[in-house]
């Protein structure tokens, strides 16, 4: 969106133009804050739904929240199951690498837990005893939240800056 400010070369006109420019900057800052908030809400909703509905053999303890930062917002996913749900576990559901641009710090499919996920079925033990599992597919809630925000940018910009 563009803004035209007309002025003459005298102090009164320049002062008026400076005030108009300051008001426009305030408007842009307010609208930018609204834009980032609306996009963050889209992302937190998408991530929450996908984490909640993900197929996972263990206890799905994931909570998703939105926190303000100096430059906007961050979407946080917390819990022991986050990485298993986001990136998947085991070859049964994932076959070849399902996750686009997997961070190098995250174990590849089948490598976590002594590499047992390279088998179709394996056993893990927790406080409730032994559990047989095929692992779980990479649900990618945060990745899809990012994609949903990206697909919504143009529409939200048009709504906010109209």
N, C-alpha and C positions, 0 to 999 in steps of 0.2 A: 504494500500500500504506500502510495506516495503522498506527500504533503507539500503544498506550495505556500511559501511565505513571501509576500510582496513587501518591499520596503523602498523608501527613498533615502537618499544620502544626507540625512540629518539626524541629530541625536534622538529626537522624539520617535521617529520612525524606526530607528535601529533598536531603541529600548523596547518598543512594542514587538518587534520581530524576535528579540531575545526572549521576551515573555511567552510569545507564541511557541517558540522552539522549546522552551522549558516545559510548557504545558504538554506539548506533543511528546516529549521524552517521558514525562510522567505517565501519559496515556499508554505509550508503547511498553513501558516497564510493567504497568498493571495488566495489560493484555498478555504480555509474555508470561507473567506469573500464572495467569488463568490458563494459558495454553499448556504450560508444563504440568499444572495440577490436573487438568482434564486428561492429558495423556497418561499421567501416572495412575490415575484412577482406572483407566482402561487396562493398563498393565497389571495392576494389583488384582483386579477382578479376574482377568484371564489366568494369571498364575494361580490364584486361590482355587478356582474351579478345577483347573487341570491337576493340581496337587491333590485336592480332595477326592477326585474321581479316578486317580491313577491306580492301575493294577499293581499291587505290592504285597508280597507274602508276609512281611514283617509288620510291625506296628507303625502306622503312618502318623508320626508325631509332628508333621510339618505345620508351621504357622507362617502366614505371609502377612507382612505389614508394610506400611508406607511411612517413611520418615523424611521430614524436610531437611535439606542441606543448604549450604550457602548459595548454590547455583540452581536449585530446583528440588528434586525429590529423589530418593532411592527406594527401590523395592527390595525388601529383605525376605528371604526364605530361610527359616531356621528350624532345626530339628535333626535328629540322627539319620533320618531317612532321605534327606534332601538330595544328596548325591546319587543314591541308588535310584530314586524316582526320576531325577533330571537326566542322568546319563545312562541308566539301565544297568542290569546285571545279568550275566550269563548269556551263552550263545543260543540257547533254545529260542528265546524271543527276539534276539537281536542279530544273529548271524554276523554279517559284516558290520563294520562300524556304522551305527545309525546316526550318530551325533555329528552335525556339521561343525568343523573347527573345534574339536574336543581340546580343552586346555591340556597342556603337557603335564600338569600337576595331577590330573585325574587319571586313575588307572584305566587302561583299555578294557574292552569287554573280555571277560574271562580271566583277567589277571589279578583281580583283587582277591584276598582271602586264600592265599597259597595256590591260586590258579584253578580252583575247583570249578569256577564258572565256565571253564572250557569244556566241561562235560555237560551232557544234556540234563542230568539231574544230579544234585549233590545234597549233602546234609549239613545243616548248621545247628548249633546248640545254643540255647539261651536259658534264661531262668525257668522257662516252661518246659524244657526238655529238648528232644531231638525233633527237627523239622526237615522234611524232604521238600526240595524246591527245584523249580526250573529257572529261578531268577525272575526278573521282570523286564518288560520292555522299557526302553527309554521313552518316558512320557514327555520330556522336554518342556515342562511348564514355563520356565523362564525364557527359553528360546522362543516359544510361541507367543509369550507376552510381548517380547521385543518385536516380533513380526506384526502382531496385532496393532501395537503402537505405531510402527512404521506405516502400516496400511491406513491408519486413521489420521495421520498428520495433516494431509491436505484438507480433508473435510473439517477437522477441528480448527485449523488455521482460518478457513473461510468463515466458520461460525463465530469465532472469537474476534477476528479483526474486521468484521463487516461494518 
